[in-house]
Amino acid sequence: MAGQAQAVSKDQLWSGGQSPFGISYGKMMMWYFLVSDALTFGGLLTAYGVIRHGSADLWPVGEQVFESLPGLHGSYPLIYVALMTFILIISSVTMVLAVEAGHRMDKKGVIKWMGYTVIGGLFFLGSQVWEWSHFIHGSGGGFQLSAPMTVAATDDHNQPIAMELTGGSWVHMTSDLGHAYEHAMEHGDHIEISNGKLIVTPAAHGDHDAHGHDAHAEAHAAVPQEYPLEIVLNKYTLEHKDGKDLRKLTVTGEEAEKIMKNMASNTLVFGANLSKNEYAVQQQYANFFFFITGFHGFHVLQGVIINLIIFIMAMRGVFERRGHYEMVEKVGLFWHFVDLVWVFVFTFFYLV
């Protein structure tokens, strides 16, 4: 039973040589670590809040950046992120059940609930990898306007509304249009904006004859492909004369063509990394996203590895021979901390 927290009588509690709170050395060290780690995350999130509050540029809206679901087209704001969060919270519940089973010396219960906890952690990690991939690849491409302009559109009730866009405003193409535009740029295709459409004429990529001519291209003229223009304006881009609070407005046709032709030179950006950012003018948003969510993801990875080790130890009967399952309780503290930190990260990056 060495190392396990044990009840101490009141007569012995303050007589020396005993932990005044009846806590083992291992659990106390875990609490010390969690407090220091909480200060680290608190400093990172505070820095993010200060930079965001002090930024004069437009800041991305979480529900417009994270609106995709794996394998599906369309807009599903924060649905997948909410699913990730739900699974992680459920894994905290399974960890509680594993600790409770350990208190009852229920080996099978510990193995079962620790297994579910590991599965939940792996699902979260896989989801975060997919989310990063989507964030890096981009959701349509963003660019700045070179000059202020007024756009005629319709609101959610199909009522006409005049939107005033300031010079330097950051706007986005819809996902399908942006990917078509990016694909055309990568292949050197001819791009034209006309009649409210993006017209892409594929470049010649056929076999060459002995004279260097493209035989395939000469035999088959390139067929232009047309894509309807769709531009997304978020509420921070819009200045309303009528005071309406619109979260997002999609502009199509000739009005979208006016916006595309007002694109500032060399501002079209697809995706995000540490040197570019599709989602806003400033770069700090992407930098903080990668660092803070990556730092949290590293903690989740550590937790999954440790939980898996504890799972294997429980299967081999290590804790049965020790006579207690306090190690499950120690790793449970760390896992609950990781879940709690994600609640704050989720709030800062996705909801606020």
C-alpha positions as CSV (number, residue, x, y, z in Angstrom):
1,M,0.0,0.0,0.0
2,A,3.1,2.2,0.0
3,G,2.5,5.5,-1.8
4,Q,-1.3,5.4,-1.6
5,A,-3.2,8.2,0.2
6,Q,-4.6,7.0,3.5
7,A,-6.8,8.4,6.1
8,V,-5.0,9.9,9.1
9,S,-6.6,10.3,12.6
10,K,-7.1,13.7,14.1
11,D,-4.6,12.9,16.8
12,Q,-1.9,12.2,14.3
13,L,-2.9,14.8,11.7
14,W,-0.6,17.6,13.0
15,S,1.8,15.5,15.1
16,G,4.5,15.6,12.3
17,G,5.6,13.1,9.8
18,Q,2.2,13.0,8.1
19,S,0.7,14.8,5.1
20,P,-1.7,17.4,6.6
21,F,-4.2,16.8,3.8
22,G,-3.9,13.0,3.6
23,I,-2.4,13.2,0.1
24,S,0.4,11.1,-1.3
25,Y,3.6,12.6,-2.6
26,G,2.8,11.6,-6.2
27,K,-0.6,13.3,-6.2
28,M,0.8,16.5,-4.6
29,M,3.5,16.7,-7.3
30,M,0.8,16.2,-10.0
31,W,-1.1,19.1,-8.5
32,Y,2.0,21.3,-8.5
33,F,2.6,20.4,-12.2
34,L,-1.0,21.2,-13.1
35,V,-0.9,24.6,-11.4
36,S,2.2,25.6,-13.3
37,D,0.8,24.3,-16.5
38,A,-2.4,26.2,-15.9
39,L,-0.3,29.4,-15.6
40,T,1.3,28.6,-18.9
41,F,-2.0,28.2,-20.7
42,G,-3.4,31.3,-18.9
43,G,-0.5,33.4,-20.2
44,L,-0.9,32.2,-23.7
45,L,-4.7,32.9,-23.8
46,T,-4.2,36.3,-22.1
47,A,-1.6,37.2,-24.8
48,Y,-4.1,36.1,-27.5
49,G,-6.8,38.3,-25.9
50,V,-4.5,41.3,-25.6
51,I,-3.4,41.0,-29.3
52,R,-6.9,40.6,-30.5
53,H,-8.3,43.5,-28.5
54,G,-5.5,45.8,-29.6
55,S,-5.6,44.8,-33.3
56,A,-6.9,47.5,-35.6
57,D,-7.5,44.9,-38.3
58,L,-10.6,42.7,-38.8
59,W,-10.5,39.6,-36.7
60,P,-11.9,36.3,-38.1
61,V,-15.2,34.8,-36.9
62,G,-14.8,31.3,-35.7
63,E,-18.1,30.0,-37.1
64,Q,-17.0,31.2,-40.5
65,V,-13.6,29.7,-40.4
66,F,-14.5,26.3,-39.0
67,E,-17.7,25.4,-40.9
68,S,-16.8,22.1,-42.7
69,L,-17.6,18.5,-42.0
70,P,-15.4,15.6,-43.3
71,G,-16.8,14.3,-46.6
72,L,-19.6,16.8,-46.8
73,H,-20.1,20.0,-48.8
74,G,-21.9,23.0,-47.5
75,S,-21.7,25.2,-44.4
76,Y,-21.9,23.6,-40.9
77,P,-20.6,26.3,-38.5
78,L,-18.7,24.8,-35.6
79,I,-20.5,21.4,-35.8
80,Y,-17.4,19.3,-36.1
81,V,-15.6,21.3,-33.4
82,A,-18.6,20.8,-31.1
83,L,-18.4,17.1,-31.8
84,M,-14.7,17.1,-30.9
85,T,-15.4,18.9,-27.7
86,F,-18.3,16.6,-26.8
87,I,-16.1,13.5,-27.3
88,L,-13.4,15.0,-25.1
89,I,-15.8,15.8,-22.3
90,I,-17.3,12.3,-22.5
91,S,-13.7,10.9,-22.1
92,S,-13.5,12.8,-18.8
93,V,-16.6,11.0,-17.7
94,T,-15.1,7.6,-18.6
95,M,-12.0,8.6,-16.7
96,V,-14.1,9.4,-13.6
97,L,-15.7,5.9,-13.9
98,A,-12.2,4.3,-14.2
99,V,-11.1,6.1,-11.0
100,E,-14.3,5.0,-9.3
101,A,-13.7,1.4,-10.4
102,G,-10.2,1.6,-9.1
103,H,-11.5,2.6,-5.6
104,R,-13.6,-0.6,-5.7
105,M,-10.6,-2.6,-6.8
106,D,-12.6,-3.6,-9.9
107,K,-9.9,-4.6,-12.4
108,K,-12.4,-5.2,-15.3
109,G,-14.1,-1.9,-14.7
110,V,-10.8,0.0,-14.8
111,I,-9.7,-1.7,-18.0
112,K,-13.1,-1.0,-19.7
113,W,-13.3,2.7,-18.8
114,M,-9.6,3.4,-19.4
115,G,-10.1,1.8,-22.9
116,Y,-12.9,4.1,-23.7
117,T,-10.9,7.1,-22.5
118,V,-8.0,6.2,-24.8
119,I,-10.5,5.8,-27.7
120,G,-11.9,9.3,-27.0
121,G,-8.5,10.8,-26.9
122,L,-7.5,9.2,-30.2
123,F,-10.7,10.5,-31.8
124,F,-9.9,14.0,-30.6
125,L,-6.3,13.9,-31.9
126,G,-7.5,12.6,-35.3
127,S,-10.1,15.3,-35.5
128,Q,-7.5,18.0,-34.6
129,V,-5.2,16.7,-37.4
130,W,-8.1,16.9,-39.9
131,E,-9.0,20.4,-38.6
132,W,-5.4,21.6,-39.0
133,S,-5.2,20.2,-42.5
134,H,-8.4,22.0,-43.4
135,F,-7.2,25.2,-41.8
136,I,-3.8,25.0,-43.7
137,H,-5.4,24.1,-47.0
138,G,-8.0,26.9,-46.7
139,S,-11.7,27.3,-47.2
140,G,-11.9,29.4,-50.4
141,G,-9.2,32.1,-50.4
142,G,-9.2,35.6,-49.0
143,F,-8.1,39.0,-50.4
144,Q,-8.2,42.7,-49.7
145,L,-10.1,45.3,-51.6
146,S,-8.0,48.1,-53.1
147,A,-10.6,50.8,-52.7
148,P,-14.0,51.4,-50.9
149,M,-17.1,50.4,-52.8
150,T,-20.9,49.9,-52.4
151,V,-22.4,46.5,-53.1
152,A,-26.1,45.8,-53.8
153,A,-27.3,42.6,-52.2
154,T,-30.3,41.0,-50.4
155,D,-30.6,40.2,-46.7
156,D,-31.8,37.1,-45.0
157,H,-35.4,38.1,-45.9
158,N,-34.6,38.7,-49.6
159,Q,-34.9,42.5,-49.0
160,P,-32.5,44.8,-51.0
161,I,-29.7,46.2,-49.0
162,A,-26.7,48.4,-49.9
163,M,-23.5,47.3,-48.3
164,E,-20.6,49.8,-48.0
165,L,-17.1,48.1,-48.0
166,T,-14.1,50.0,-46.9
167,G,-10.8,50.0,-48.7
168,G,-8.6,47.2,-47.3
169,S,-11.6,45.1,-46.3
170,W,-10.8,41.4,-46.2
171,V,-13.3,39.2,-48.1
172,H,-13.5,35.5,-49.1
173,M,-14.6,33.4,-52.0
174,T,-16.8,30.4,-51.2
175,S,-15.1,27.1,-50.9
176,D,-16.0,25.6,-54.3
177,L,-15.1,28.9,-56.2
178,G,-11.8,29.3,-54.2
179,H,-10.6,25.8,-54.8
180,A,-11.4,26.2,-58.6
181,Y,-9.4,29.4,-58.6
182,E,-6.5,27.9,-56.7
183,H,-6.4,24.9,-59.0
184,A,-6.4,27.1,-62.1
185,M,-3.5,29.1,-60.7
186,E,-1.5,26.0,-59.9
187,H,-1.8,24.6,-63.4
188,G,-1.2,27.9,-65.2
189,D,-4.7,28.1,-66.7
190,H,-6.1,31.3,-68.2
191,I,-8.4,33.0,-65.7
192,E,-11.0,35.5,-66.7
193,I,-13.8,37.2,-64.7
194,S,-16.8,38.2,-66.8
195,N,-20.6,38.2,-66.7
196,G,-20.6,37.3,-63.0
197,K,-18.5,34.2,-63.6
198,L,-15.0,32.9,-63.2
199,I,-14.0,31.5,-66.6
200,V,-11.0,29.1,-66.6
201,T,-9.5,28.0,-69.9
202,P,-7.2,25.0,-69.3
203,A,-3.6,25.4,-70.4
204,A,-2.2,22.9,-73.0
205,H,-0.6,19.9,-71.4
206,G,-0.5,17.4,-74.2
207,D,2.3,15.4,-75.8
208,H,4.7,17.3,-78.1
209,D,5.7,16.2,-81.6
210,A,9.1,16.4,-83.2
211,H,8.7,20.1,-83.9
212,G,7.8,21.0,-80.3
213,H,4.1,21.5,-81.0
214,D,1.5,20.3,-78.6
215,A,-0.3,17.7,-80.7
216,H,-3.1,17.1,-78.2
217,A,-3.8,20.8,-77.7
218,E,-3.9,21.4,-81.5
219,A,-6.3,18.5,-82.1
220,H,-8.6,19.4,-79.2
221,A,-9.2,23.0,-78.4
222,A,-9.3,23.7,-74.7
223,V,-12.9,23.9,-73.4
224,P,-13.4,26.9,-70.9
225,Q,-15.0,26.0,-67.6
226,E,-17.3,28.5,-65.9
227,Y,-17.9,28.9,-62.1
228,P,-20.5,31.3,-60.6
229,L,-18.9,34.0,-58.6
230,E,-19.7,33.9,-54.9
231,I,-18.1,36.2,-52.4
232,V,-18.6,36.0,-48.6
233,L,-18.7,39.1,-46.5
234,N,-18.7,38.7,-42.7
235,K,-20.2,41.2,-40.3
236,Y,-16.9,42.8,-39.5
237,T,-16.4,43.7,-43.1
238,L,-19.9,45.3,-43.5
239,E,-20.9,48.8,-42.6
240,H,-24.7,49.1,-42.5
241,K,-26.7,52.2,-43.0
242,D,-29.8,50.6,-41.7
243,G,-28.2,49.1,-38.5
244,K,-28.8,45.5,-39.4
245,D,-26.5,42.9,-37.7
246,L,-25.7,40.3,-40.3
247,R,-23.4,37.5,-39.5
248,K,-22.6,36.7,-43.1
249,L,-23.7,37.8,-46.5
250,T,-23.0,36.0,-49.8
251,V,-22.8,38.2,-52.9
252,T,-23.1,36.7,-56.4
253,G,-23.3,37.7,-60.0
254,E,-22.3,41.2,-61.2
255,E,-21.9,42.5,-57.7
256,A,-19.4,39.7,-56.9
257,E,-17.6,40.5,-60.2
258,K,-17.2,44.1,-59.0
259,I,-15.6,42.9,-55.8
260,M,-13.3,40.5,-57.6
261,K,-12.1,43.2,-59.9
262,N,-11.5,45.5,-56.9
263,M,-9.0,42.9,-55.5
264,A,-5.8,44.6,-54.3
265,S,-2.7,43.3,-56.2
266,N,-0.9,40.3,-54.8
267,T,-3.3,39.9,-51.8
268,L,-5.0,36.7,-52.8
269,V,-4.1,34.0,-50.2
270,F,-5.2,30.4,-50.0
271,G,-5.0,28.7,-46.6
272,A,-2.8,29.6,-43.6
273,N,0.6,28.9,-42.2
274,L,3.2,30.8,-40.2
275,S,3.8,33.2,-43.0
276,K,0.4,33.7,-44.6
277,N,-3.2,33.8,-43.4
278,E,-6.3,33.4,-45.6
279,Y,-8.7,34.3,-42.8
280,A,-7.7,37.9,-42.0
281,V,-5.3,40.7,-42.9
282,Q,-3.1,40.2,-39.8
283,Q,-1.0,37.1,-39.3
284,Q,-1.3,36.8,-35.5
285,Y,-4.6,34.9,-35.7
286,A,-3.0,31.9,-37.5
287,N,0.2,32.0,-35.4
288,F,-1.8,31.9,-32.1
289,F,-4.1,29.2,-33.4
290,F,-1.2,26.9,-34.4
291,F,0.7,27.5,-31.2
292,I,-2.1,27.2,-28.6
293,T,-4.1,24.4,-30.2
294,G,-0.9,22.6,-31.0
295,F,0.4,23.0,-27.4
296,H,-2.9,21.6,-26.2
297,G,-2.9,18.8,-28.7
298,F,0.6,17.9,-27.5
299,H,-0.9,17.6,-24.0
300,V,-3.7,15.4,-25.3
301,L,-1.1,13.2,-27.0
302,Q,0.9,12.8,-23.8
303,G,-2.4,12.0,-22.0
304,V,-3.3,9.3,-24.5
305,I,0.1,7.7,-24.3
306,I,0.1,7.7,-20.5
307,N,-3.5,6.4,-20.4
308,L,-2.6,3.6,-22.8
309,I,0.4,2.6,-20.5
310,I,-2.0,2.6,-17.5
311,F,-4.5,0.5,-19.5
312,I,-1.8,-2.1,-20.3
313,M,-0.6,-2.1,-16.6
314,A,-4.1,-2.7,-15.4
315,M,-4.5,-5.6,-17.9
316,R,-1.3,-7.2,-16.6
317,G,-2.5,-6.9,-13.0
318,V,0.2,-4.5,-11.8
319,F,-2.2,-2.5,-9.7
320,E,-3.8,-5.6,-8.2
321,R,-0.4,-6.7,-6.9
322,R,0.2,-3.2,-5.5
323,G,-3.1,-3.3,-3.7
324,H,-4.4,0.1,-5.0
325,Y,-5.2,2.0,-8.2
326,E,-3.9,5.4,-7.2
327,M,-2.0,5.8,-10.4
328,V,-5.3,5.8,-12.3
329,E,-6.3,8.7,-10.1
330,K,-3.1,10.6,-10.8
331,V,-3.4,10.4,-14.6
332,G,-7.1,11.2,-14.2
333,L,-6.2,14.5,-12.7
334,F,-4.0,15.3,-15.8
335,W,-6.8,14.2,-18.2
336,H,-9.4,16.4,-16.5
337,F,-7.0,19.3,-16.7
338,V,-6.5,18.8,-20.4
339,D,-10.3,18.7,-20.9
340,L,-10.8,21.9,-18.8
341,V,-8.1,23.8,-20.8
342,W,-9.8,22.8,-24.0
343,V,-13.0,24.5,-22.8
344,F,-11.1,27.8,-22.5
345,V,-9.4,27.3,-25.9
346,F,-12.7,26.4,-27.5
347,T,-14.2,29.6,-26.1
348,F,-11.4,31.9,-27.1
349,F,-10.9,30.7,-30.6
350,Y,-14.3,29.4,-31.7
351,L,-17.0,31.2,-29.8
352,V,-15.8,34.7,-28.9
